[in-house]
Amino acid sequence: MTKMIFMFALIAALCGCENMTTGQKGAVTGAALGSGIGMVAGGSFGQVVGAGLIGGAVGYLGGSAIDR
C-alpha cells in the first residue's frame, strides 16, 4: 500500500512539471525519491528531510547535465 501511494505521489508531481526545465524536473523527482526512500527505510523526520534535500540537489545536477 505504501509503495502505491508513493508511486501515485510521484506521478502527480511529475505531471505538474510541464513548464519546468530539465534541472527543475530532476530536482522534484530526486526530492520525492529521496524522501520516499527515507520514509520507507523508517528514518526519523530529520533523516527523511535530509534525504529529500540531498535527492533534490542530485536530481537538479543530473537534470542540468542532461539539459546540456
MDAnalysis code that builds the backbone (N, CA, C; Angstrom):
import MDAnalysis as mda
import numpy as np

u = mda.Universe.empty(204, n_residues=68, atom_resindex=np.repeat(np.arange(68), 3), trajectory=True)
u.add_TopologyAttr("name", ["N", "CA", "C"] * 68)
u.add_TopologyAttr("resid", np.arange(1, 69))
u.add_TopologyAttr("resname", ["MET", "THR", "LYS", "MET", "ILE", "PHE", "MET", "PHE", "ALA", "LEU", "ILE", "ALA", "ALA", "LEU", "CYS", "GLY", "CYS", "GLU", "ASN", "MET", "THR", "THR", "GLY", "GLN", "LYS", "GLY", "ALA", "VAL", "THR", "GLY", "ALA", "ALA", "LEU", "GLY", "SER", "GLY", "ILE", "GLY", "MET", "VAL", "ALA", "GLY", "GLY", "SER", "PHE", "GLY", "GLN", "VAL", "VAL", "GLY", "ALA", "GLY", "LEU", "ILE", "GLY", "GLY", "ALA", "VAL", "GLY", "TYR", "LEU", "GLY", "GLY", "SER", "ALA", "ILE", "ASP", "ARG"])
u.atoms.positions = np.array([
    [0.816, -1.186, 0.000],
    [0.000, 0.000, 0.000],
    [0.870, 1.265, 0.000],
    [1.938, 1.229, 0.802],
    [2.827, 2.393, 0.869],
    [3.486, 2.651, -0.470],
    [3.876, 1.598, -1.154],
    [4.522, 1.760, -2.463],
    [3.558, 2.357, -3.477],
    [2.298, 1.961, -3.424],
    [1.317, 2.501, -4.367],
    [1.072, 3.986, -4.111],
    [0.984, 4.381, -2.846],
    [0.797, 5.792, -2.516],
    [1.999, 6.605, -2.993],
    [3.186, 6.064, -2.776],
    [4.402, 6.745, -3.211],
    [4.423, 6.891, -4.728],
    [4.047, 5.867, -5.452],
    [4.053, 5.932, -6.917],
    [3.028, 6.941, -7.429],
    [1.842, 6.988, -6.817],
    [0.841, 7.966, -7.229],
    [1.316, 9.392, -6.936],
    [1.982, 9.587, -5.816],
    [2.517, 10.915, -5.490],
    [3.597, 11.312, -6.485],
    [4.428, 10.377, -6.871],
    [5.477, 10.655, -7.845],
    [4.879, 10.998, -9.201],
    [3.874, 10.258, -9.623],
    [3.210, 10.542, -10.901],
    [2.550, 11.921, -10.868],
    [1.887, 12.242, -9.768],
    [1.233, 13.553, -9.653],
    [2.259, 14.675, -9.685],
    [3.395, 14.480, -9.040],
    [4.441, 15.512, -9.039],
    [5.012, 15.699, -10.436],
    [5.206, 14.610, -11.150],
    [5.772, 14.715, -12.489],
    [4.785, 15.315, -13.485],
    [3.501, 15.109, -13.268],
    [2.504, 15.699, -14.167],
    [2.436, 17.218, -14.006],
    [2.825, 17.730, -12.872],
    [2.813, 19.167, -12.648],
    [4.070, 19.860, -13.141],
    [4.930, 19.144, -13.846],
    [6.225, 19.680, -14.273],
    [6.230, 20.137, -15.726],
    [5.107, 20.545, -16.253],
    [5.022, 20.837, -17.679],
    [5.905, 22.007, -18.099],
    [5.934, 23.091, -17.338],
    [6.677, 24.279, -17.736],
    [8.014, 24.407, -17.016],
    [8.586, 23.312, -16.572],
    [9.847, 23.343, -15.839],
    [11.010, 22.956, -16.746],
    [12.197, 23.424, -16.364],
    [13.397, 22.996, -17.076],
    [13.737, 21.579, -16.660],
    [14.673, 20.972, -17.367],
    [15.059, 19.606, -17.042],
    [15.699, 19.541, -15.655],
    [16.464, 20.548, -15.288],
    [17.063, 20.581, -13.953],
    [16.026, 20.643, -12.854],
    [14.984, 21.435, -13.062],
    [13.919, 21.545, -12.068],
    [13.131, 20.243, -11.959],
    [12.886, 19.599, -13.091],
    [12.200, 18.300, -13.052],
    [13.031, 17.276, -12.296],
    [14.337, 17.291, -12.533],
    [15.223, 16.374, -11.819],
    [15.221, 16.639, -10.326],
    [15.173, 17.920, -9.940],
    [15.152, 18.267, -8.517],
    [13.883, 17.768, -7.839],
    [12.745, 17.954, -8.491],
    [11.476, 17.489, -7.921],
    [11.464, 15.968, -7.794],
    [11.904, 15.300, -8.841],
    [11.929, 13.833, -8.825],
    [12.904, 13.319, -7.781],
    [14.094, 13.918, -7.726],
    [15.092, 13.486, -6.747],
    [14.637, 13.700, -5.316],
    [13.986, 14.836, -5.070],
    [13.484, 15.106, -3.719],
    [12.397, 14.115, -3.329],
    [11.506, 13.814, -4.268],
    [10.438, 12.843, -3.979],
    [11.014, 11.458, -3.717],
    [11.973, 11.063, -4.545],
    [12.576, 9.742, -4.347],
    [13.366, 9.678, -3.046],
    [14.143, 10.720, -2.756],
    [14.918, 10.732, -1.520],
    [14.037, 10.682, -0.289],
    [12.974, 11.470, -0.286],
    [12.049, 11.475, 0.854],
    [11.333, 10.138, 0.982],
    [10.920, 9.589, -0.146],
    [10.227, 8.294, -0.116],
    [11.117, 7.179, 0.387],
    [12.346, 7.163, -0.058],
    [13.276, 6.130, 0.408],
    [13.546, 6.297, 1.894],
    [13.698, 7.559, 2.341],
    [13.908, 7.797, 3.773],
    [12.724, 7.346, 4.611],
    [11.507, 7.566, 4.103],
    [10.305, 7.139, 4.820],
    [10.196, 5.624, 4.875],
    [10.413, 4.989, 3.741],
    [10.281, 3.531, 3.683],
    [11.336, 2.864, 4.556],
    [12.527, 3.483, 4.623],
    [13.593, 2.919, 5.444],
    [13.333, 3.113, 6.931],
    [12.340, 3.917, 7.275],
    [11.979, 4.096, 8.675],
    [12.813, 5.137, 9.378],
    [13.311, 6.116, 8.641],
    [14.137, 7.150, 9.246],
    [13.320, 8.141, 10.054],
    [14.021, 8.891, 10.892],
    [13.358, 9.938, 11.671],
    [13.015, 11.103, 10.743],
    [12.322, 12.088, 11.268],
    [11.908, 13.229, 10.459],
    [13.112, 13.942, 9.853],
    [14.139, 14.144, 10.646],
    [15.337, 14.812, 10.159],
    [16.031, 14.039, 9.052],
    [16.063, 12.738, 9.165],
    [16.682, 11.913, 8.131],
    [15.880, 11.951, 6.838],
    [14.577, 11.949, 6.949],
    [13.724, 11.993, 5.759],
    [13.879, 13.338, 5.044],
    [13.901, 14.424, 5.806],
    [14.077, 15.744, 5.208],
    [15.462, 15.858, 4.575],
    [16.473, 15.355, 5.268],
    [17.831, 15.380, 4.718],
    [17.938, 14.583, 3.439],
    [17.306, 13.423, 3.401],
    [17.327, 12.610, 2.187],
    [16.624, 13.321, 1.048],
    [15.543, 14.036, 1.341],
    [14.838, 14.797, 0.314],
    [15.689, 15.938, -0.228],
    [16.399, 16.622, 0.655],
    [17.270, 17.722, 0.216],
    [18.424, 17.208, -0.634],
    [19.036, 16.142, -0.203],
    [20.149, 15.570, -0.968],
    [19.648, 15.049, -2.315],
    [18.510, 14.368, -2.302],
    [17.929, 13.871, -3.554],
    [17.592, 14.993, -4.515],
    [17.071, 16.096, -3.988],
    [16.753, 17.239, -4.834],
    [17.993, 17.849, -5.456],
    [19.067, 17.957, -4.675],
    [20.312, 18.523, -5.197],
    [20.908, 17.635, -6.279],
    [20.942, 16.343, -6.020],
    [21.489, 15.411, -7.007],
    [20.614, 15.387, -8.264],
    [19.305, 15.432, -8.089],
    [18.400, 15.464, -9.234],
    [18.571, 16.710, -10.071],
    [18.788, 17.849, -9.418],
    [18.995, 19.091, -10.167],
    [20.290, 19.026, -10.978],
    [21.343, 18.545, -10.343],
    [22.624, 18.439, -11.054],
    [22.520, 17.471, -12.232],
    [21.846, 16.350, -12.029],
    [21.661, 15.388, -13.113],
    [20.812, 15.943, -14.239],
    [19.737, 16.634, -13.885],
    [18.870, 17.235, -14.896],
    [19.574, 18.327, -15.684],
    [20.377, 19.124, -14.992],
    [21.144, 20.173, -15.701],
    [22.164, 19.571, -16.632],
    [22.798, 18.471, -16.211],
    [23.776, 17.828, -17.070],
    [23.107, 17.239, -18.315],
    [21.938, 16.677, -18.162],
    [21.209, 16.120, -19.302],
    [20.774, 17.239, -20.247],
    [20.381, 18.386, -19.665],
    [19.913, 19.509, -20.466],
    [21.017, 20.068, -21.356],
    [22.240, 19.974, -20.901],
    [23.367, 20.482, -21.699],
    [23.736, 19.462, -22.724],
])
